[in-house]
Amino acid sequence: MYAGDHPPPHFHIRANDGGEALVEIVSLEILRGKLVRREVAEAMDWASTHQDFLMQTWKELNS
């Protein structure tokens, strides 16, 4: 996440192979980018259990 970033609330995934994706926090939808399935699954598993933390952090950085 970056301070002063554009809506909607989102986070960035950066993979070891250089792949990147932008994921909306509320829906966990990939808004942009591509990753291999395993990396998406790992990131989404983590994000789904940390959505409140992600949204709180987004608000702190972007309010």
C-alpha positions as CSV (number, residue, x, y, z in Angstrom):
1,M,0.0,0.0,0.0
2,Y,1.0,3.5,-0.7
3,A,0.1,6.8,1.1
4,G,-2.0,9.1,-1.1
5,D,-2.9,6.3,-3.5
6,H,-6.0,6.4,-5.7
7,P,-9.4,4.8,-4.9
8,P,-10.8,2.2,-4.6
9,P,-9.1,0.9,-1.5
10,H,-6.6,-1.7,-2.7
11,F,-3.2,-3.4,-2.1
12,H,-0.5,-4.5,-4.4
13,I,0.9,-8.0,-4.8
14,R,4.5,-8.4,-6.1
15,A,5.5,-11.9,-6.9
16,N,9.0,-13.4,-6.9
17,D,8.9,-13.8,-10.7
18,G,8.2,-10.1,-11.2
19,G,4.5,-10.4,-11.7
20,E,2.3,-7.8,-10.1
21,A,-1.4,-7.4,-9.4
22,L,-3.7,-4.7,-7.8
23,V,-6.4,-6.1,-5.6
24,E,-9.5,-4.3,-4.2
25,I,-9.7,-4.8,-0.5
26,V,-13.5,-5.1,-0.1
27,S,-14.1,-7.7,-2.9
28,L,-10.6,-9.1,-3.2
29,E,-11.0,-8.8,-6.9
30,I,-7.9,-8.5,-9.0
31,L,-8.3,-5.1,-10.7
32,R,-5.2,-5.2,-12.8
33,G,-2.3,-7.5,-13.4
34,K,-1.6,-11.1,-13.6
35,L,0.0,-13.7,-11.3
36,V,0.4,-17.4,-11.3
37,R,-2.4,-19.3,-9.6
38,R,-0.4,-20.5,-6.6
39,E,0.7,-16.9,-5.8
40,V,-2.8,-15.6,-6.1
41,A,-4.1,-18.3,-3.8
42,E,-1.5,-17.6,-1.1
43,A,-2.1,-13.8,-1.3
44,M,-5.9,-14.1,-1.2
45,D,-5.8,-16.5,1.7
46,W,-3.8,-14.1,3.7
47,A,-5.9,-11.1,2.6
48,S,-9.2,-12.7,3.4
49,T,-8.2,-13.2,7.0
50,H,-6.7,-9.7,7.2
51,Q,-9.3,-7.6,5.4
52,D,-10.0,-5.4,8.5
53,F,-6.3,-4.8,8.9
54,L,-5.9,-3.9,5.2
55,M,-8.8,-1.5,5.3
56,Q,-7.7,0.2,8.5
57,T,-4.2,0.6,7.0
58,W,-5.6,2.0,3.8
59,K,-7.7,4.6,5.7
60,E,-4.7,5.6,7.8
61,L,-2.5,6.1,4.7
62,N,-5.1,7.8,2.6
63,S,-7.2,10.0,4.8
